[in-house]
Structure formats: structure tokens, C-alpha cells
Amino acid sequence: MKVGIIGASGYTGAELMRILHGHPHAEVAYVTAHTYAGQRVKDLYPHLHAYGDVTFTEFDAARALDAADIHFVALPHGKAMEVVPPLLEGGARVVDLSADFRLGDPELYRAWYGVQHVAQHLLQEAVYGLPELNAGEIAGARLVAVPGCYPTAALLALAPLAVRGHALDGAVIDAKSGVSGAGRTLSLAAHFAQAEGSVKPYGVGSHRHTPEIERVLSGLCGGEVRVMFVPHLVPMSRGILATCYVRLAGAVTESEVEEVYRGFYDGAPFIVLLEKGRFPETKCVAGSNYCHLGWHLDGDKGALTVAAAIDNLVKGASGQAVQCMNIMLGYGEEEGLQALGIFP
Ligand SMILES: NC(=O)c1ccc[n+]([C@@H]2O[C@H](COP(=O)([O-])OP(=O)(O)OC[C@H]3O[C@@H](n4cnc5c(N)ncnc54)[C@H](OP(=O)(O)O)[C@@H]3O)[C@@H](O)[C@H]2O)c1
């Protein structure tokens, strides 16, 4: 399968190139950049030396359609919705990593992203690309919207409870991310002297992943769910840890909680449920498409803590995108994604 990557010079684009290099059925045939158009891949990213003289070009819809049948779009929000329509009209399938097709509602999009959606006719068609929830819909999709990195971690921690009818309104999601979550573009917050040796919350009450998490949980719970989502920036390159706190109603035992998670994730190849008393850590999933989950129930209070660790660039973006592609094209879900975490 010939594959295109639109926005290949960014962090998620480069990660797609790394993962797809080891994919048995995919060949990267088209790679674009903006600032870096005209440069060779290996000059910008020496770890991608295997791409030889492959060079980034500016996006051109006709050339993209000529070169590949499925495209990953790894552009900033607002730009992705400009390139997706011509790709679909030309008969390609698209896996979009941006937020442009995740919310399904143009007004919600405008409220949180501050711009008018220019491809509203595709919002209903786009399938939310979280395979652990939606594999059936992903299989038949022309357009998949890969979840954000924080929503992936938070939803993998909370979705099993929602599906079992536990009320999640008011759940607390206390999440930490490494600086690559903000992409390759330079920013003051990611400046070494500001990020190193320090941890701080940001986007409190205003982070754009809030409506995405609430929309999915509300759909699963069958009623409006509002969450308290507090992201933090931590001085590491990769990784997300989402520690979620939920107050369960009624008497719930540890074995019931265990059964909820084991039942929901039975057969899910990238979910690792840790043994009792163990909690996930970002280093154990770095470079891999795995999500490690651990939990603790304070039985007397019905207070449940669930923690999820992922690599924001893999299960939180490019690995999950390849997982979606595998499902869309009928390949094995794990193809090209079997690498374990890099530790230490
Ligand atoms: N980073 C993460 O952990 C993560 C996780 C999940 C989802 N996402 C989403 O995935 C998308 C890509 O993220 P990223 O982290 O890879 O971002 P990034 O490192 O900033 O890369 C952005 C890419 O878009 C290109 N680009 C930027 N402005 C453009 C423009 N005006 N016209 C055409 N191309 C343009 C860049 O090209 P040049 O570099 O050549 O200018 C680069 O290839 C974003 O929507 C992001 O929200 C990111």
C-alpha cells in the first residue's frame, strides 16, 4: 500500500515515517513539509537515514493522489481541514491526526478552536479513531479522526467504567505530558531553561482536549458528563500519564472493578492491565503503541484511582494512526506496531 504523509516534517509526521519503515504492507511514497520543503528527510531527521534521498515537497493534491491511496494528515488544526476534502474527493482514504474532525459539531469546534470549520460536510462522516472503542466503524471509514494524546490516555482509563454505566460526571483527570506534545514548532514553554527541572499546570479550565473527552464520555454514558481536566507540562521529551479519580456510587468491590477492565479490554492487543498494586510509568511505554493501566479502589469511600501511561507520539498519535490504518485496510491490527517500550 502506497502511503502519503502530509506534514511529515513535524514530530508526528517523523514518527509515522519511523513506524511505517517497519510496516510489512506499507510504503511511504509521498511526504510533505512547509518550511522544510526541498530538504531531504535524513538531513532534518538523521535517525530516518533509511529514507535515503527522499525529499519533502510542498503539498499538492493532484501529486498526492497520484502517489498514494491513503494519506496521514499531520498538520496543525485549521490546516488539516483544507487538505482533507480534495484527498477524499480524489478517492483516497484519510487518517487525520489533527483536531479538525474530532468534535463532530461545527459550533463546538468554533467555540474551542476559534475558527470557522471549512469542511463541515465531513464532520458527521469522520469516525473517531480510538480502536479500543470503535474498531467496527474504523474498518469501513473513509476519514478517521485520530484522538488527541490526552483524550487517548484519559478515555482508555475511563471508558470501561462509562460503558458499564458508572456515572463519571465530575471525574478528575490529572494529566502530565512531555514537551513533544506541543509539536516541533518553537515555543517559550518548551524552552530548555523554562521546562527543565520544573512541573506546572497549564490550560486549566481551557485546554482544547476537554470537549473531546467530555463528548466521548457523554456518548458512552448516555448523558452529559463534565470532567475536571488539568494538564501539566513535565520536563521529559515523550510520554503522558493520566491519573483519573472517580467516586463510584454504591458498594463496588475490587473484583468487580477488575472484571470491568479485564472484560472490556479482552483481546485488545495494545492494552496492558497491570497487576494489583502496580501503576504505570511513562518510560515503560516510550516508543511503543502500548497503554499501561493500573488502578486502586479505596473500597470504604468508593474512591477509584485509575492511571494510564502512553507515549504521546505513538499511542497518542502516530502509532494509533497506523493502528487505524491497519483496521481500515484489513491488515492485522498489530502490524508494524509490535515494538516494546524503550527502557530505561
Ligand atoms: N505532538 C503530539 O504529541 C500530538 C499528539 C496527537 C495529535 N497531534 C496533532 O497532530 C498534528 C501534528 O502535530 P505535530 O506535533 O507533528 O506538529 P509539528 O511538529 O508542529 O508539525 C507540524 C507539521 O505541519 C506543517 N505545517 C505547519 N504549518 C503549516 C502550514 N501553514 N501549511 C502547511 N504545512 C504546515 C509543518 O511543516 P514545516 O515543519 O515544514 O513547517 C510540519 O510538517 C497537530 O494537529 C497536533 O495537534 C500531535
The ligand as a Tripos MOL2 file, in Angstrom:
@<TRIPOS>MOLECULE
LIG
   48    52     1     0     0
SMALL
NO_CHARGES

@<TRIPOS>ATOM
      1 N1          2.7030   16.1430   19.1870 N.am      1 LIG1
      2 C1          1.8200   15.2870   19.7000 C.2       1 LIG1
      3 O1          2.0840   14.6260   20.7050 O.2       1 LIG1
      4 C2          0.4720   15.1330   19.0390 C.ar      1 LIG1
      5 C3         -0.3730   14.1270   19.5290 C.ar      1 LIG1
      6 C4         -1.6300   13.9400   18.9400 C.ar      1 LIG1
      7 C5         -2.0240   14.7720   17.9110 C.ar      1 LIG1
      8 N2         -1.2020   15.7590   17.4670 N.ar      1 LIG1
      9 C6         -1.6840   16.6060   16.3670 C.3       1 LIG1
     10 O2         -1.0210   16.2100   15.1730 O.3       1 LIG1
     11 C7         -0.8250   17.3470   14.3270 C.3       1 LIG1
     12 C8          0.6750   17.4750   14.0490 C.3       1 LIG1
     13 O3          1.3450   17.6420   15.2900 O.3       1 LIG1
     14 P1          2.9170   17.7020   15.4270 P.3       1 LIG1
     15 O4          3.2160   17.6140   16.8600 O.co2     1 LIG1
     16 O5          3.5450   16.7550   14.4820 O.co2     1 LIG1
     17 O6          3.1980   19.2100   14.9220 O.3       1 LIG1
     18 P2          4.5630   19.8650   14.3890 P.3       1 LIG1
     19 O7          5.7240   19.1160   14.8930 O.co2     1 LIG1
     20 O8          4.4530   21.3110   14.6990 O.co2     1 LIG1
     21 O9          4.4740   19.6570   12.7950 O.3       1 LIG1
     22 C9          3.5070   20.3270   12.0220 C.3       1 LIG1
     23 C10         3.6160   19.9340   10.5720 C.3       1 LIG1
     24 O10         2.7170   20.7510    9.8110 O.3       1 LIG1
     25 C11         3.4430   21.5320    8.8470 C.3       1 LIG1
     26 N3          2.8590   22.8750    8.7890 N.ar      1 LIG1
     27 C12         2.8210   23.7900    9.7840 C.ar      1 LIG1
     28 N4          2.1820   24.8910    9.3600 N.ar      1 LIG1
     29 C13         1.8190   24.6700    8.0830 C.ar      1 LIG1
     30 C14         1.1480   25.4320    7.0920 C.ar      1 LIG1
     31 N5          0.7130   26.6760    7.3520 N.pl3     1 LIG1
     32 N6          0.9270   24.8760    5.8860 N.ar      1 LIG1
     33 C15         1.3640   23.6290    5.6070 C.ar      1 LIG1
     34 N7          2.0290   22.8650    6.4860 N.ar      1 LIG1
     35 C16         2.2420   23.3660    7.7190 C.ar      1 LIG1
     36 C17         4.8710   21.5660    9.3650 C.3       1 LIG1
     37 O11         5.7610   21.7850    8.2690 O.3       1 LIG1
     38 P3          7.1930   22.5310    8.4910 P.3       1 LIG1
     39 O12         7.7750   21.9560    9.7490 O.co2     1 LIG1
     40 O13         7.9820   22.1520    7.2680 O.co2     1 LIG1
     41 O14         6.9010   23.9780    8.5800 O.co2     1 LIG1
     42 C18         5.0040   20.1700    9.9720 C.3       1 LIG1
     43 O15         5.2240   19.2290    8.9420 O.3       1 LIG1
     44 C19        -1.3820   18.5510   15.0840 C.3       1 LIG1
     45 O16        -2.6910   18.8240   14.6350 O.3       1 LIG1
     46 C20        -1.3910   18.0820   16.5270 C.3       1 LIG1
     47 O17        -2.3680   18.7260   17.3170 O.3       1 LIG1
     48 C21         0.0560   15.9490   17.9970 C.ar      1 LIG1
@<TRIPOS>BOND
     1     1     2 1
     2     2     3 2
     3     2     4 1
     4     4     5 ar
     5     4    48 ar
     6     5     6 ar
     7     6     7 ar
     8     7     8 ar
     9     8     9 1
    10     8    48 ar
    11     9    10 1
    12     9    46 1
    13    10    11 1
    14    11    12 1
    15    11    44 1
    16    12    13 1
    17    13    14 1
    18    14    15 2
    19    14    16 1
    20    14    17 1
    21    17    18 1
    22    18    19 2
    23    18    20 1
    24    18    21 1
    25    21    22 1
    26    22    23 1
    27    23    24 1
    28    23    42 1
    29    24    25 1
    30    25    26 1
    31    25    36 1
    32    26    27 ar
    33    26    35 ar
    34    27    28 ar
    35    28    29 ar
    36    29    30 ar
    37    29    35 ar
    38    30    31 1
    39    30    32 ar
    40    32    33 ar
    41    33    34 ar
    42    34    35 ar
    43    36    37 1
    44    36    42 1
    45    37    38 1
    46    38    39 2
    47    38    40 1
    48    38    41 1
    49    42    43 1
    50    44    45 1
    51    44    46 1
    52    46    47 1
@<TRIPOS>SUBSTRUCTURE
     1 LIG1         1 GROUP 0 **** ****
